[in-house]
Amino acid sequence: MPSAEIISIGTELLLGEIVDTNARFLAISLRDAGIDLFRKTTVGDNVKRIAQAIQQSMERCDIVITTGGLGPTVDDYTREAVALAVGVNPEFRPELWEQIEARFQRLGRLPTENNRRQAYIPEGARAIENPVGTAPIFIVEYRSHVIISLPGVPSEMEYLMKHTVIPFLREYYDLHGIIKSRILHTVGVGESQIDDLISDLEELSNPTVGLAAHSGQVDVRITVKAESEDTSNKLIEPIENTLRERLGDCIFGVDQETLEEVALRSIANNNWTLTVIEAGSGGKLIRRLSAAKGPFLGGQVLAEPPSAEELVKLADAYRKSQHADVGLGVAIQPSGRTHDVLLVLITPLEMQQFKRSYGGPPEYAPIWAFNQSMDIIRRIPHDT
């Protein structure tokens, strides 16, 4: 099974000015193709540093995929950097320039002189037309390695990865296997507690089991290498069953399921509707619920965290004003080095109050409080 590394190129990525969504897409695509991903690297717009990153990646893996730096401007250095990394010069390809001119003609525009830069690729590279953009991509075969350079525009990168790169890699390496992951989401239990319950499973080699902790939520990832989808499912299933036996109802969802979706489904199962009052979290709870599909009628953000008694009255009053069945109140109150989180849940069945202490970074308190409140909602019994 071949191995790969991803190099994201761009100073704007390195400085955090934009989020690198390309690396995630590339990682998932490689995983699904059965290719081991060793590392993801971000490099600024500097020829020598990009070339050095490529050379270092080739010391560790078979496939190097770069994204970004193929534009027409003077700070788009990927072509020169790949050439430098393998000891050749960039060369002008007239056929690529013709493709670029034809692309601009279809758009009703004329290319500028700097667009000619995009017709240069490393000597000996395999040029591949970009049918959805102006920057051709190229593949360099160097000794036992393959370097593939993709554009940074997400729509172009995704199209080329799906329609060109993955088919090329499957044929080049005669790939038949896949790497598949299943993620079980848990809430209400800490990472150390889960580790104590499943530590023997974390020592398996195939499938592997690993943990990823978030604020108030822990993900348990099962990853398997197999020859087919059917085989991978058969390998994952017994491990998932064992995890469910040990972790019980701490597991709230799988893969792309979110906690808010599960909580709102619990409300919907009772044919109820929900409103929220929140304080101390900047409206983050309401925004997340608004983005999810479900019976959420809206919320209100309070300027100051109220007392527990006031929170009950406010949550109930707002619930009634919106003609909702369920009212949730969440208030985050700083208390020394920790935060007190007051939770109120009013349903047609009962009224519940909770006070929980959060001692993590203050900026994560709203996320933690949200997860706590959604965990309470998802456990509402059905109204029978």
C-alpha positions in Angstrom: 0.0 0.0 0.0 1.6 3.3 -1.1 2.0 6.2 1.3 1.4 9.9 0.7 1.9 13.4 2.1 0.0 16.6 1.4 1.7 20.0 1.1 -0.6 23.0 1.2 1.1 26.0 -0.3 0.2 29.6 0.4 1.2 32.3 2.9 -2.5 33.0 3.5 -2.9 29.4 4.8 0.3 29.5 6.9 -0.8 32.7 8.7 -4.3 31.4 9.3 -6.0 34.1 7.1 -8.0 31.4 5.4 -9.0 27.8 6.4 -7.3 25.0 4.6 -10.3 22.9 3.5 -8.3 21.3 0.6 -6.2 19.2 2.9 -9.2 17.6 4.5 -10.7 16.8 1.1 -7.4 15.3 -0.1 -7.0 13.3 3.0 -10.4 11.7 2.7 -9.9 11.0 -1.0 -6.6 9.3 -0.3 -8.0 7.3 2.6 -10.9 6.1 0.5 -8.5 5.0 -2.3 -6.5 2.9 0.2 -3.5 5.1 0.4 -1.8 5.7 3.8 -1.4 9.4 4.6 1.7 10.1 6.7 1.6 13.9 7.1 0.1 17.2 6.1 2.3 20.3 5.8 1.7 23.9 5.2 4.3 26.1 3.5 4.4 29.8 2.7 5.1 31.2 -0.8 8.8 30.7 -0.9 10.5 28.6 -3.6 13.3 27.1 -1.5 11.0 26.2 1.4 8.5 24.6 -0.9 11.2 22.6 -2.6 12.7 21.6 0.7 9.3 20.4 2.0 8.8 18.3 -1.2 12.3 16.7 -0.8 11.6 15.9 2.9 8.2 14.4 2.0 9.9 12.1 -0.6 12.2 10.8 2.1 9.2 9.5 4.0 6.6 8.5 1.4 5.8 7.5 -2.2 3.3 10.2 -3.2 3.6 13.9 -2.7 0.5 16.0 -3.5 0.8 19.8 -3.5 -2.1 22.2 -3.6 -1.9 25.9 -4.4 0.7 28.1 -6.1 -0.2 27.4 -9.7 -1.7 30.8 -10.5 -0.3 33.4 -12.8 1.1 35.8 -10.2 4.7 36.3 -9.3 4.2 34.6 -5.9 2.9 31.4 -7.4 6.0 29.3 -7.0 4.9 25.7 -7.1 6.1 25.0 -10.7 9.6 26.4 -9.9 9.7 24.6 -6.5 8.9 21.2 -7.9 11.5 21.6 -10.6 14.1 22.7 -8.0 13.2 19.7 -5.8 13.9 17.2 -8.6 16.8 19.0 -10.1 15.3 20.1 -13.5 14.3 23.5 -15.0 10.7 24.7 -15.8 10.0 24.5 -19.5 7.3 26.2 -21.6 4.7 23.9 -23.2 3.1 25.5 -26.2 0.1 23.0 -26.0 -0.6 24.2 -22.5 -0.6 27.8 -23.6 -3.1 26.9 -26.3 -5.3 25.3 -23.7 -5.1 28.4 -21.6 -6.0 30.6 -24.5 -8.9 28.4 -25.5 -10.2 28.5 -21.9 -10.1 32.3 -21.8 -11.8 32.4 -25.2 -14.7 30.3 -23.9 -15.0 32.8 -21.1 -15.1 35.7 -23.6 -11.8 37.1 -22.3 -8.1 37.5 -23.3 -5.3 36.0 -21.2 -2.7 38.5 -20.0 1.0 38.0 -20.4 1.4 36.7 -16.8 -0.9 33.8 -17.7 1.9 32.4 -19.7 3.5 31.4 -16.4 0.9 28.8 -16.1 2.1 27.1 -19.3 5.5 26.3 -17.6 5.9 23.0 -15.9 9.0 21.0 -14.8 11.0 19.3 -17.5 9.7 15.8 -18.2 6.5 16.3 -16.2 3.2 14.9 -17.4 0.9 17.8 -18.2 -2.8 17.4 -17.5 -5.4 19.8 -18.8 -7.6 21.6 -16.3 -11.1 21.6 -17.8 -12.6 23.7 -14.9 -9.8 26.4 -14.6 -6.9 28.1 -16.2 -4.1 26.4 -14.3 -2.9 23.0 -15.9 -1.8 20.4 -13.4 1.2 18.2 -13.7 2.6 14.9 -12.5 6.3 14.3 -12.0 7.7 10.8 -11.7 11.0 11.0 -9.9 12.9 7.9 -9.0 10.4 5.8 -7.0 8.2 8.8 -6.2 5.2 10.6 -7.7 4.7 14.4 -7.2 1.2 15.7 -8.2 0.6 19.4 -8.2 -3.0 20.6 -8.0 -4.5 24.1 -8.0 -5.6 25.7 -4.7 -9.1 26.7 -5.9 -11.2 24.2 -4.0 -13.7 23.5 -6.8 -10.9 22.9 -9.3 -8.8 20.8 -6.9 -11.8 18.6 -6.0 -12.8 18.0 -9.6 -9.3 17.1 -10.7 -8.7 14.9 -7.7 -11.8 12.9 -8.3 -11.7 12.7 -12.1 -7.9 12.6 -12.8 -5.7 12.0 -9.8 -7.5 9.2 -8.0 -7.9 7.2 -11.3 -4.3 7.8 -12.1 -3.1 6.6 -8.7 -5.3 3.5 -8.8 -3.9 2.5 -12.1 -0.3 3.5 -11.3 -0.1 1.6 -8.0 -2.7 -1.1 -9.0 -4.8 -0.2 -6.0 -7.7 -2.4 -5.1 -8.0 -1.9 -1.3 -9.7 0.8 0.7 -9.2 2.5 4.1 -12.5 3.0 5.8 -13.3 4.8 9.0 -16.3 4.9 11.3 -16.6 7.5 14.0 -18.7 7.0 17.1 -19.5 10.3 18.9 -19.9 10.3 22.6 -21.0 12.9 25.1 -21.1 13.1 28.9 -18.0 11.1 29.6 -14.3 12.2 29.5 -11.5 10.9 27.3 -9.6 9.3 30.2 -12.8 7.4 31.3 -13.3 6.1 27.7 -9.7 5.1 27.5 -10.0 3.1 30.7 -13.0 1.2 29.2 -11.5 0.5 25.8 -7.7 0.6 26.2 -7.4 -3.0 24.9 -9.2 -2.1 21.7 -6.8 0.8 21.1 -3.9 -1.8 20.8 -5.5 -3.5 17.8 -3.6 -3.3 14.5 -6.4 -3.7 11.9 -8.9 -2.3 12.6 -7.3 0.4 14.7 -9.2 2.3 17.4 -8.3 5.9 18.4 -9.8 8.8 20.4 -10.2 12.4 19.6 -11.3 14.7 22.5 -13.3 17.9 22.0 -14.9 20.2 24.5 -17.6 18.1 26.1 -17.5 15.4 23.3 -15.1 12.5 22.6 -15.0 10.7 19.2 -14.0 7.1 18.9 -12.6 6.3 15.5 -12.5 2.8 14.0 -10.2 2.5 10.9 -9.8 -0.5 8.8 -7.7 -1.5 5.7 -9.5 -4.0 3.5 -9.8 -5.2 -0.1 -13.5 -4.2 -0.4 -16.3 -2.2 1.2 -18.0 -5.5 2.2 -14.9 -6.8 3.9 -14.2 -3.5 5.7 -17.8 -3.5 7.1 -17.4 -7.0 8.4 -14.1 -6.0 10.2 -15.6 -2.9 11.7 -18.9 -4.4 12.8 -17.7 -6.5 15.8 -15.5 -3.7 17.1 -18.4 -1.3 16.9 -20.6 -3.7 18.7 -18.0 -4.1 21.5 -17.7 -0.3 21.8 -21.4 0.1 22.0 -21.6 -2.6 24.8 -18.9 -0.9 26.8 -19.9 2.8 26.3 -23.7 2.4 26.2 -25.8 5.4 25.8 -22.8 7.8 26.0 -22.7 7.2 22.2 -25.1 9.6 20.5 -24.2 9.3 16.8 -22.1 8.0 14.0 -19.9 9.7 11.4 -21.6 12.9 10.2 -24.4 13.0 12.8 -24.2 16.0 15.1 -25.4 16.3 18.7 -27.9 19.0 17.8 -29.4 16.9 15.1 -29.9 14.0 17.5 -31.3 16.3 20.2 -33.8 17.9 17.9 -34.8 14.5 16.7 -35.7 13.6 20.3 -37.9 16.8 20.4 -39.5 15.8 17.0 -40.2 12.3 18.2 -42.5 13.7 20.8 -44.1 16.1 18.2 -42.8 19.0 20.3 -41.1 22.3 19.5 -38.2 24.0 21.2 -37.1 27.5 22.3 -33.9 28.6 23.9 -32.8 31.3 26.3 -29.0 31.7 26.6 -26.6 34.0 28.5 -22.8 34.2 28.5 -22.3 32.4 25.3 -22.8 35.1 22.7 -25.7 33.4 20.9 -23.6 30.4 19.8 -26.2 27.9 21.0 -29.0 29.5 19.0 -26.9 29.8 15.9 -26.0 26.1 15.9 -29.6 25.1 16.5 -30.8 27.4 13.8 -28.4 25.8 11.3 -29.8 22.3 12.1 -33.0 20.9 10.6 -35.6 20.4 13.3 -38.4 21.8 15.4 -36.5 24.8 16.7 -38.7 28.0 16.9 -36.0 30.4 17.9 -34.1 31.8 20.9 -33.3 34.9 22.9 -29.8 36.1 24.1 -29.7 37.7 27.5 -27.2 40.5 28.2 -26.3 39.2 31.7 -26.4 35.7 33.2 -29.5 35.4 35.5 -29.8 33.5 38.7 -31.1 29.9 38.6 -34.6 31.1 39.6 -34.7 33.9 37.1 -33.5 31.5 34.4 -36.5 29.2 35.0 -38.9 32.1 34.8 -37.4 33.5 31.6 -37.1 30.2 29.8 -40.7 29.4 30.6 -42.0 32.8 29.7 -40.2 32.8 26.3 -41.4 29.2 25.7 -45.0 30.3 26.2 -44.6 33.5 24.2 -43.5 31.4 21.2 -46.1 28.7 21.8 -43.4 26.0 22.1 -43.6 22.8 24.0 -40.0 22.8 25.4 -38.0 25.6 26.8 -34.3 25.4 27.4 -32.3 27.9 29.5 -28.5 28.0 29.5 -26.5 30.5 31.5 -22.7 30.6 31.8 -21.5 32.3 35.0 -17.8 32.9 35.7 -16.9 31.6 39.2 -13.2 32.2 40.0 -11.1 30.0 37.9 -14.1 27.9 36.7 -17.5 28.6 35.1 -20.8 27.6 36.5 -23.2 26.4 33.8 -26.9 26.7 34.8 -29.3 24.5 32.7 -33.1 24.5 32.8 -35.2 22.2 30.7 -39.0 22.6 30.8 -41.1 20.0 28.9 -44.8 19.0 29.1 -43.6 16.2 31.4 -41.4 18.0 33.9 -39.1 20.8 34.8 -35.4 19.9 35.4 -32.6 22.1 36.7 -28.9 21.4 36.6 -25.7 23.2 37.8 -22.5 22.0 36.4 -18.9 23.2 36.7 -16.6 23.8 33.7 -12.9 24.3 34.4 -11.5 24.4 30.9 -10.4 27.3 28.7 -13.0 30.1 28.9 -13.4 30.4 25.1 -14.6 26.8 25.0 -17.2 27.2 27.7 -20.1 27.9 25.2 -19.3 24.7 23.3 -19.1 22.6 26.5 -22.4 24.1 27.7 -24.0 23.5 24.4 -23.0 19.8 24.5 -24.2 19.4 28.0 -27.6 20.9 27.2 -28.0 18.8 24.0 -27.1 15.7 25.9 -29.9 16.4 28.4 -32.4 17.0 25.5 -31.5 13.8 23.6 -32.3 11.8 26.7 -35.9 13.1 27.0 -38.2 10.1 27.1 -40.9 9.8 24.5 -44.3 11.1 25.6 -46.4 8.0 25.7 
